[in-house]
Amino acid sequence: MNKFFKEFVRISASFFYVGYIPVASGAWGSLAAFAIIAPLESRTLAIVTAVLSVFGILICKPAQEIFKSPDPRQYVLDEVCGMALSVLWLPADYVVWITAYVIFRVLDVFKPWPIIIFQKMRHPAGIMLDDLAAGAITNIILQLIIFVIRFR
């Protein structure tokens, strides 16, 4: 692996070094997602989330090698993508975003079923897939809450 590629993976996986924050790097990575989420409308956010998610899966293996860990704490692109997925097609509202952040972080930390299945994968893509699952579940929960509130 050449030096340029290693640094590219390091910058990408850590989401511009956010993953190097020594305490709660995943929480910071989730917050950093709002730098992407805030300015984008839903269709653009869907494309950006899909592209970053595929890219994130592709760099899982090199990131494991660079960070010398099966699930590196510096790797926060998974939190960024999971958080983006959690608010996709939801109202661009701070209450929704804060609620999504809290639900996503709880799911990401405690990893209930089916998220734990992806966490336990031996494949490098498991780094990304557990957070994408947490984001998808967060989104479904919020979609249901908003549906119930609107049609009450």
N, C-alpha and C positions, 0 to 999 in steps of 0.2 A: 504494500500500500504506500503510495507516494505521500510526501509531506503535505502537498496542497489538498489532496483528497481527504487526508486525516483531519486537517483543520476545517475543511468544508463540512465534514460529518460532525465534528465537534461543535461548530457554530450552529448548524442546523438542528442537531439532536437536542442541544441545550437551549434552543430558541434564543439565539444571540446572547448566550452565557447566563440566562436567567437560571438555568439548572445548576449553576455554580453557587447560588446563594446557599450558605451552609445550613440554614434551618428551614425546614418545610419547603423544599424545592418544588415539590408537586403542587402545593398550594399557591406558590408564586407563579408557577407555570400556568395554572388554571386562571389566575388573575391576569397574567400577561395575554391570555387569549382575547381579552377585551380590546386590546390594541387592534386586533383583526376584526372582531365582531362589531364593534361600535360603528365604524363608518360604512359597513356594507349592507346592501339590501339583500333580501332572502335568496334570490337566484344567484347572485354573485357569491354570497356566503356559501351556498351549496357547492358551487364549483371549486372555490378556494378550499373548502373543507375536504372535498373528495381528492383534489390534487395533493394537498398536504398529507392526507391520510395514506394515499398510495406511496408517496415519497417517503413518509415515515416508516412504512413497512419495509420498503426497499433498503433503508439505511440501518435497520435493526441489527443485522449481523455485523456489519463493520463497526457499529457503535459498541456492540458487546466486546469486540476485539480491542478497540481503542481504549475504552473505559475499564477493560478487564473485569467485567461483571456480566452475569446473565440478565440482570435487570438494573442497569446503572441508575443511580439516583439523579445524575446529571441529565439524563434523558427526560426532558419535559415536553417534547413535541407531542407526545401521546396525550398529555393533559390539555395542551392547546387544542388539539383536534377533538378530543372528547368534549371539552367545554363548548367548542364551536358547534358540535353536533347537538349538544343539549339545548341550545337556543334556536336551532334552525327552524324556520317557518313559525316562529312564535313572535308575538308582538315585541317590538324594540322598546322595551319598558324597563326601567331600573328595578322595579319590584320583581318582574319576571326574571331579570338577570341575576339579582341577588338570590332569589329562591332557587334558580337553576344552579348557581354556584354552590349553595349549601347542600342541595340534594346530590349534586355530582360529587362533591368532596366526601360526603358520607358514604356514598356507594363505592367510591374509589378507595377509601380507607378500609372499609369493612368487607368489601368484595363478597356480597351475598351471591347465591346462585342466580343466574347462570354466569355472572362475571368471574367467579372463582375458576370456572372451567378454562377460561382463556388465560388467567393468571398462571395456572398450573401447566400450560402447554410447554412442551420442551422446545418447540419451534421459536426462533427469534421473534417472529411476528406477534407472539403473545404479549410482548412489550406494548404494542399499540392496541391490540384487539381487546384487552380487558378495559382500557379506557374508552374505546369506541363503544363497547357494550354498555358501560356506565353512562356515556353520553346519550345513547339511544334510549335507554331505560328512563333517564332523567327527562328526556324530551317527551316520551310517551306519558309519563306521570303528569307533566305540566300541561300537555295537550288535553288530558282528561280533566284536570282541575279547571282549566279555562273553559272547556266545554260545559262542565257542570255549572260553573258560575254564570255563564252566558244564558243558559237555558233553564235556569231555576225558576 
